[in-house]
Amino acid sequence: MRVTDRIKFDAFKNNLALIKSNLDKTQNKIASGKKILVPSDDPVSSSVAVGFNAEKGLNAQYGRNIERLKTTGVFYETSINSVNNMLTRAKEIAIVQASDTVNAETRKSASEEVKGIIERLVAIGNTKVGNHYIFGGKKSNNTPFSIDSDYNVTFNGSNEVSSIFVDKGTKEDAGISGDKVFISDTNIFNVLKNFKDALETNNKTGIRNALDGLDKSLEKTQTNLVHVGTYTARIENFIEYNESKNNNIIETLSQIMDVDVAQAVVDFNSLSNAYEAMIYTMTKIQNLSVLNYLR
């Protein structure tokens, strides 16, 4: 009879411990909002979740890269618009100074404004965001443009630009070289330098020739503005895709890891009732007392 009581008690004790363990786990799941508290709860799902968390981290880095490109894109748009405004003003000066009614003194005075335009364009070319010159290309740590006392401008940057990952296996240019904006095809600084020299020497033919160069410079700048607009639109598309991808990852992780709170509460109540019922039953087994066996 004694052996039978011990067997009964051990069986109840083991079942009680199991229910108590499940009860505690369910309570912890409700408190944390997670249905997988440790990998052993569900090794397969835990492994899948690790992969998705790694993907989430990578996607977050891509998002930061894209936001950096977006910020820089704003500076490119502002800068090239300023270049367009400066060139438009230079063309206005050229149209007036090409007239036969303008004298040498007036042209000499106008050359001072053109000098200011050249200086302003050099400053735009040396625009710096953080620690990087945005028109320096791959040499973004060095000042891209320098100007001497005769208003000759030299490009010291690189015509190549760095690229940056915006998604797995997808890179995007991280900038626009100053060579593309100011030098290649039509050298804007040379056009303005020649215009300045023509004004200073009262060279009407040189002034009229400068008009052709300024028209080409403006066409070049308009092309660059279109390029920046396309670039910006592409970055916006990357932002939308990155956000959509991030939301999908979060939703998938939630399905794997997050507990159904309503169902967990139902399970908790059922386990609580079972736990209490088992304790009550144990006290009724032929003079057996839980306290007697747990001392």
Disulfide bonds with the S-S distance in Angstrom:
none
